[in-house]
Amino acid sequence: MEHGAEAYGLWSVVVVNTLIILIFVFSFFRPRTSRDWRTLGAFTAFVLALFSEMYGFPLTIYLLSGWLGSRFPEVNWLSHNSGHILQTVLGWQGDAHVGPLHLISTLLIIGGLFLLASSWKVLLRAQQNNSLAISGPYDKMKHPQYAAFMMIMIGFLIQWPTLPTLVMFPFLVWLYVRLAKREERETLAAFGELYVRYANKRLRFFPRFGVDNEAMGVL
């Protein structure tokens, strides 16, 4: 584990980590429309801002140094481990990378990537068949792909909250809600009553269990 100022200024690590995440997401998401590219572009900005502070320059710690230093004078805020601000301010000791917050963060990120991958397969098949995507994750919610992006971002925020990403997150949620509503209007125009029966029983970004597509006449 790196400590002190040498834990930052690692811009090559910023680039490599950003590319790794984006390659994984791109392989699962595979944008095709301008809407898809906007979704990926907004997420890219979030990830780049995150890793720029995680390994480049700790802007949040710099801006909050007076407040943090006065309340936690014993903490070396230039330590990379202290950059996990939630764990530090909660007073939890030890390596943040093996702490409960990091575990929750990892589960959300991996779960989001899995949800993104499984959603894309269903959506691609539906687009190829000119049919409604209602199986897999779409059987439980209307927009699992957007939910997946939110899960990943929440996971990163728990692990390494920063002022830029905290400001960006509600904007990105607003963007995904706006895109979801537009998709719903377009899908309603394309599938009519079939989509109405499907959508009335599902939430946008949260799963609803116990819905029977066949009984609803959707299948």
N, C-alpha and C positions, 0 to 999 in steps of 0.2 A: 504494500500500500504506500502511495506517495504522500508526503506531508509537506506543508509549507507552500511557498509561492511556486516551487517547481512543479506542483500538481496542476498548475494552470499554464496558459501560453502554449498548450499542445494543439496547435491548429491542425496539424496532420491527423491527430486523433479525432478532432471534430469532424473533419471531412470523411474519414474512414467510417466512423460510427453512423454518421448521417446517411452515407451511401448504403451501408449494410441494412439499416432499417427501411430505407426507401426501396431497395431492391427486393426485400422480402414483401413489402406492401405492394409494389408494382406487380410482382409475380402472382399475387393473390387477387389484386383488384383489376389490373389491365384496363386502363381507361380507354374508352372508344369515342365517347361524345364530348362536346365542349363542357357539359355539366360534370362529366367524370373528371376531366382535367382540372376544373375549378376545385373539385373536392380534393383531389390529390395535391394541387398547388397550395391550398390553404394548410393542409396537413404538413406538407414539406416545410413551410415557413415556421410552423410550430416546432417541428423536430430540429430544424437548424438553430432556432433561437435557444432551444433547450440545451443542445450539445455545445453551443458557443459559450454558454455560462458554465456548463459542467466541466469543460476541459480548456476553454479559451480564456475568457475574462469574466470573473465572478461579479457581474454588474450589480446583482441584487444585494449581495453581501457588502459590496462597496457602498451602495446607497444607504443601506440600513446599518452600517458599521457603528454609528454613534449609538443608535437605539439598542442594537444587539450587544455592543461592548459594555454599555452601562448596566444591562440586566444579566449578562452572562460574562463577567470579567475573567472568569477562569478558562474560557474557551478560546482556543486558537482558531480564529475564523478564516485564516488562510489555509488551514488544513482541509484537504479534500473531503475527509470524512465529515467535517462540520458542515459541508455544503448540503448534506442531507438535513435541511433545516428543521423539519418536523421532528425528527428523532432527537436533534440537539436541544430544541426548546422544550421538549417533553422531559428532558433530563435523563434519557435512556443512555446507558453506558455501552461501550463495546463497539465492534465493527458494525457500521450501519448496513453493510452488504449482507449480513446474516441476521438482521433484526426482523421483527414481525412486519414493520411497514414495508421493508424491501420485499418480503415474501408476498404480501398482498399486492404490491405493485407488479411484481413479476407475474403473478397469476392473472391479473387484469390484462397485462400486455399480451401474454401468450394466449389467453382466452379470446382477446380481441382479434389477434391474428388468425386464430382458428375459425372464429365466427366469420371473418372477412373471407377466408378461403372457401369455406363451405357455402357461403351465400353466393359467391361469384359463380360457382359451378351451377347452381340452380338458376340464377338469373341468365347466364349465358345460354343454357339449354332452352329456357323459355323464349329468349329473343330469337334463337335459331328456329324454333317451332312456331313463332308468332302466337305464343300462348301466355297465360297468366302465371307468374311465378308464385306458387302456393305450397311447395314442398320444402323439406329441410327447415332451415331457420325461418323461411317465409311462412311456414305453417304456424309459427308462434308470434310473429310480429311483422309489421308492414315494411320496415326499413332496417333490416339487420346490418346492412353494410355501413350505414351511418352510425348505428349503435356501436358497431365494432370500432370505428374511428374514435368515438367518444370514450369507449372503454380504454383504448390504448393511451389516449391523452390523459385520462384520469389516473391511470397507472403511473405515467411519467410524473404527473404533478404530485402524487403521493411520495414518490421516490426523491424528486428534486424540484421542489417548487421555486419558481422565479417570478419576479414582477412582470417581465414581458409575456411569459406563457400564461400567467394568471389573468392578464389583461386580454390576451388573445383567445383564451378558452371560451368565454361567453360569446364572443363574436363568432367563433367557429360553430358553436352550438346553434346560434341564430342562423348562420349560413346553412347548416345542414337541415334545420327545420324548414327554412324557406325552400330549399331544393326538394325536400320531401313533399311539401305541399304542392309544388309544381308537378312533381311526378304523379301525385295522386290525381290531379286534374287531368293530366294527359292519359293516365291509365283508365280513368273513368270514361273519358271520351272514346277510348279504344274498345273497352270491354263492357261498358254499360252496367246492366243489372248484375252481371256475374261478379264484377268488381265490388259493387255495393254490398252484396251478400258476404263477400270475403272481408272487406274492410270494416264492416260494422261489428265484427267479432274480434277485432285485433287492435292493439295499441301501436303507435308509431315505433317506439324505440324500446319498449319493455315487453317481455314475453307474456303471453296469456296461454295457459295450458287448458286442456280438456275441450278444445274446439274440434269438431268433427266436420271436415270438409265435405265428405260424401253426404252426410245428413243435411248439409246446407245446400246441396245441389251444385257445389262448386266443381267437383270432380266429374 
